[in-house]
Amino acid sequence: MNKLVEELSAFNHPETYHREFWEWRQKAMRRLSLIFGNPSLQLNHFISTKYVKPSLSMYNAYYGDPDLEKKQLKEITERFANLLSSLAEEIPDESEPTSGPNPKEVVKNVFISHSSKDHLLAKEVTILLEAMGVPSSQIFNSSMAGYGVKPGEKWPESLHSAMSSDGVVISLISSDYNKSAVCLCEMGAAWILAKTYYPIVIPPLTFRKIKGVLPTIHGIEITNSLWWSELKERLEQIFSLTPIPVAIWEGKKKDILERIEKLLPEK
């Protein structure tokens, strides 16, 4: 919009005004149509604004003012410059920071797929992810208040959004997970929607006991401490996280994995 206003200042020759201004006006109309839509009140306001003076040369001859044409031209360009400046106030300033993500930007999430019977394990994994520095707003855990489907949202849409192509899906695969039709549905969705997928086996289940395609994927047991540190480094890259100091991370990881060990079925 500012560029259109700047271009008006170049119209200072009455001889070429009609041709140049007509081209500029067409360009401005296309721009306003893109910004506000067609039809729109803003575009209609612009179109209805008068821009052609009745015979500038006639005024010149009548009043005997040799500068009349330039004065009239200045009046027209100032009128449209003020109009565009007024319309620009109705456009969100793209340079100002916004409180939320860009609507066109795909939000990255970590989706924790799990059986409802493993909700305590899913909670510890959520805490583990937060210890890595992943924002709670980007963790999807349907078993924890505030981490799942928001009020008013539909489950399919929320599932699709959480499993975005730029996101990460972690499946907590237990015996109960394998018996759940919903969990198996989530597993299939992860294959289609997620770019990064990590199946995590909950003992006493093992990858050898899992039928289907999962044995071909590199997964890990939930208590593997080294793997969680490797995942931390990976998530720091995906989410552009500021690395948590090693001493702080290792201390939190140790406490969380100890709690996870206590939640596992006895062997």
C-alpha positions as CSV (number, residue, x, y, z in Angstrom):
1,M,0.0,0.0,0.0
2,N,2.8,2.4,0.8
3,K,4.3,1.8,-2.6
4,L,1.1,2.9,-4.3
5,V,1.1,6.1,-2.3
6,E,4.8,6.7,-3.3
7,E,4.0,6.3,-7.0
8,L,1.4,9.0,-6.8
9,S,4.1,11.6,-6.1
10,A,5.5,10.9,-9.5
11,F,2.4,12.3,-11.2
12,N,3.4,15.9,-11.6
13,H,3.0,16.4,-15.4
14,P,-0.5,17.4,-16.4
15,E,0.3,16.3,-20.0
16,T,0.8,12.6,-19.1
17,Y,-1.6,12.6,-16.1
18,H,-4.6,10.8,-17.6
19,R,-2.6,7.9,-19.0
20,E,-0.3,7.4,-16.0
21,F,-3.1,7.8,-13.5
22,W,-5.4,5.5,-15.3
23,E,-2.7,2.7,-15.2
24,W,-2.0,3.4,-11.6
25,R,-5.7,3.3,-10.7
26,Q,-6.1,-0.1,-12.3
27,K,-3.1,-1.4,-10.4
28,A,-4.5,0.0,-7.1
29,M,-7.8,-1.6,-7.8
30,R,-6.2,-5.0,-8.3
31,R,-4.2,-4.6,-5.1
32,L,-7.3,-3.6,-3.1
33,S,-9.2,-6.5,-4.5
34,L,-6.5,-8.9,-3.3
35,I,-6.4,-7.4,0.1
36,F,-10.1,-6.8,0.9
37,G,-11.8,-9.0,-1.7
38,N,-14.1,-8.2,-4.6
39,P,-16.7,-6.9,-3.8
40,S,-15.7,-5.0,-0.7
41,L,-16.6,-1.7,0.9
42,Q,-13.0,-0.6,0.7
43,L,-12.8,-1.3,-3.1
44,N,-16.1,0.3,-3.8
45,H,-15.0,3.4,-1.8
46,F,-11.9,3.6,-4.0
47,I,-13.8,3.2,-7.3
48,S,-16.4,5.8,-6.4
49,T,-13.7,8.4,-5.5
50,K,-13.7,11.1,-8.2
51,Y,-10.4,11.5,-10.1
52,V,-11.0,13.3,-13.4
53,K,-11.4,17.0,-13.4
54,P,-13.6,18.6,-16.1
55,S,-11.2,20.1,-18.6
56,L,-8.2,21.4,-16.7
57,S,-7.2,23.5,-19.7
58,M,-10.7,25.2,-19.6
59,Y,-10.1,26.3,-16.0
60,N,-6.7,27.6,-17.0
61,A,-8.2,29.7,-19.7
62,Y,-11.0,31.0,-17.6
63,Y,-9.0,31.9,-14.5
64,G,-5.8,32.8,-16.3
65,D,-3.8,30.8,-13.8
66,P,-0.8,29.0,-15.6
67,D,-0.3,26.7,-12.5
68,L,-3.9,25.7,-12.2
69,E,-3.4,22.3,-13.9
70,K,-0.6,21.5,-11.5
71,K,-2.7,22.6,-8.5
72,Q,-5.6,20.4,-9.7
73,L,-3.3,17.4,-10.2
74,K,-1.8,17.9,-6.8
75,E,-5.3,18.0,-5.3
76,I,-6.2,14.7,-7.0
77,T,-3.1,12.8,-6.0
78,E,-3.4,14.1,-2.4
79,R,-7.0,12.9,-2.3
80,F,-6.1,9.4,-3.3
81,A,-3.0,9.3,-1.1
82,N,-5.2,10.2,1.9
83,L,-7.7,7.6,0.9
84,L,-5.1,4.8,0.7
85,S,-3.6,5.9,4.0
86,S,-7.0,5.6,5.5
87,L,-7.6,2.2,4.0
88,A,-4.2,1.0,5.1
89,E,-5.3,1.4,8.7
90,E,-7.8,-1.4,8.2
91,I,-5.0,-3.8,7.2
92,P,-3.1,-5.7,9.9
93,D,0.5,-4.5,10.0
94,E,2.5,-7.4,8.8
95,S,5.6,-6.0,10.6
96,E,4.0,-6.1,14.0
97,P,4.5,-9.3,16.0
98,T,1.4,-11.4,16.6
99,S,0.5,-13.4,19.6
100,G,-0.1,-16.6,17.7
101,P,1.4,-18.5,14.7
102,N,1.0,-17.4,11.2
103,P,-2.3,-18.9,9.8
104,K,-0.4,-20.3,6.8
105,E,2.3,-21.8,9.0
106,V,2.0,-25.4,10.0
107,V,2.4,-25.8,13.7
108,K,4.7,-28.6,14.8
109,N,3.4,-30.9,17.5
110,V,4.5,-34.0,19.4
111,F,1.5,-36.3,19.4
112,I,1.6,-39.1,22.1
113,S,-0.5,-42.0,20.9
114,H,-1.4,-44.3,23.7
115,S,-4.0,-46.5,25.3
116,S,-6.2,-44.9,27.9
117,K,-5.0,-47.7,30.3
118,D,-1.5,-46.3,29.9
119,H,-2.4,-42.8,30.8
120,L,0.1,-42.6,33.7
121,L,2.9,-43.6,31.3
122,A,1.8,-41.0,28.8
123,K,1.8,-38.4,31.5
124,E,5.4,-39.2,32.4
125,V,6.4,-39.0,28.7
126,T,4.7,-35.6,28.5
127,I,6.8,-34.4,31.5
128,L,9.9,-35.9,29.9
129,L,9.2,-33.9,26.7
130,E,8.7,-30.7,28.7
131,A,12.0,-31.4,30.4
132,M,13.6,-31.4,26.9
133,G,12.2,-27.9,26.3
134,V,9.2,-28.8,24.1
135,P,6.4,-26.2,24.9
136,S,3.3,-27.7,26.5
137,S,1.2,-26.0,23.8
138,Q,2.9,-28.2,21.2
139,I,2.4,-31.5,23.1
140,F,-0.8,-33.5,22.3
141,N,-1.8,-35.9,25.0
142,S,-5.5,-36.7,25.1
143,S,-5.3,-38.1,28.7
144,M,-4.1,-34.9,30.2
145,A,-6.3,-31.8,30.7
146,G,-5.1,-28.9,28.6
147,Y,-3.0,-31.2,26.3
148,G,-5.7,-32.8,24.2
149,V,-8.8,-31.7,22.2
150,K,-9.7,-28.1,23.0
151,P,-13.4,-27.2,23.9
152,G,-15.4,-26.9,20.7
153,E,-12.9,-28.8,18.5
154,K,-13.8,-32.1,16.8
155,W,-11.6,-35.1,17.4
156,P,-10.8,-35.9,13.7
157,E,-9.8,-32.3,12.9
158,S,-7.7,-32.1,16.1
159,L,-6.0,-35.5,15.3
160,H,-5.1,-34.3,11.8
161,S,-3.7,-31.0,13.1
162,A,-1.7,-32.7,15.8
163,M,-0.3,-35.2,13.4
164,S,0.9,-32.6,11.0
165,S,3.4,-33.5,8.3
166,D,6.1,-31.5,10.2
167,G,5.2,-33.0,13.6
168,V,6.4,-36.0,15.6
169,V,4.3,-38.9,16.7
170,I,5.3,-41.1,19.6
171,S,3.3,-44.3,20.0
172,L,3.4,-46.0,23.4
173,I,2.8,-49.6,22.2
174,S,1.6,-51.9,25.0
175,S,-0.5,-55.0,25.0
176,D,-3.5,-52.8,25.7
177,Y,-2.5,-50.5,22.8
178,N,-2.6,-53.5,20.4
179,K,-6.1,-54.4,21.5
180,S,-7.5,-50.9,20.9
181,A,-9.1,-50.1,17.6
182,V,-8.7,-46.4,18.3
183,C,-4.9,-46.8,18.9
184,L,-4.4,-48.8,15.8
185,C,-6.3,-46.1,13.9
186,E,-3.9,-43.5,15.3
187,M,-1.0,-45.7,14.3
188,G,-2.2,-45.9,10.7
189,A,-2.7,-42.1,10.7
190,A,0.8,-41.6,11.9
191,W,2.1,-43.5,8.9
192,I,0.2,-41.2,6.6
193,L,0.5,-37.8,8.3
194,A,3.6,-37.7,10.3
195,K,7.0,-37.0,8.9
196,T,8.8,-38.4,12.1
197,Y,7.4,-41.5,13.9
198,Y,8.8,-43.2,17.0
199,P,7.2,-46.4,18.2
200,I,8.1,-47.1,21.8
201,V,7.5,-50.5,23.3
202,I,6.2,-51.0,26.8
203,P,7.5,-54.1,28.5
204,P,6.7,-57.0,28.7
205,L,5.8,-56.5,25.1
206,T,8.6,-56.7,22.6
207,F,8.9,-55.7,18.9
208,R,9.1,-59.4,18.0
209,K,5.7,-59.9,19.4
210,I,4.2,-57.1,17.3
211,K,2.6,-58.2,14.0
212,G,2.5,-56.2,10.8
213,V,4.9,-53.6,9.5
214,L,6.2,-52.2,12.8
215,P,9.1,-54.7,13.1
216,T,10.7,-53.0,10.2
217,I,10.8,-49.7,12.0
218,H,13.6,-48.8,14.4
219,G,11.9,-48.4,17.8
220,I,13.0,-48.6,21.4
221,E,11.9,-49.7,24.9
222,I,10.5,-46.9,27.0
223,T,13.3,-47.3,29.7
224,N,16.2,-46.8,27.3
225,S,17.9,-43.7,28.8
226,L,20.3,-43.1,25.9
227,W,17.6,-43.1,23.3
228,W,15.7,-40.4,25.2
229,S,18.8,-38.2,25.1
230,E,19.1,-38.9,21.3
231,L,15.4,-37.9,20.9
232,K,16.1,-34.7,22.9
233,E,18.8,-33.7,20.3
234,R,16.4,-34.5,17.4
235,L,13.6,-32.4,18.9
236,E,15.9,-29.5,19.5
237,Q,16.5,-29.5,15.8
238,I,12.9,-29.9,14.7
239,F,11.5,-27.3,17.1
240,S,14.5,-25.0,17.2
241,L,14.7,-25.4,20.9
242,T,17.4,-23.8,23.2
243,P,19.3,-26.8,24.5
244,I,18.7,-27.6,28.2
245,P,22.0,-27.9,30.1
246,V,23.1,-31.5,30.3
247,A,23.3,-31.7,34.1
248,I,19.7,-30.4,34.4
249,W,18.4,-32.7,31.7
250,E,20.1,-35.8,33.0
251,G,18.8,-35.2,36.6
252,K,15.2,-34.8,35.4
253,K,15.4,-37.7,33.0
254,K,16.7,-40.0,35.7
255,D,13.8,-39.1,38.1
256,I,11.2,-39.6,35.3
257,L,12.5,-42.9,34.1
258,E,12.6,-44.2,37.7
259,R,8.9,-43.4,38.0
260,I,8.2,-45.0,34.6
261,E,10.0,-48.2,35.8
262,K,7.6,-48.4,38.8
263,L,4.6,-48.1,36.5
264,L,5.6,-51.1,34.3
265,P,4.0,-54.5,34.9
266,E,6.1,-56.9,36.9
267,K,8.2,-59.2,34.7
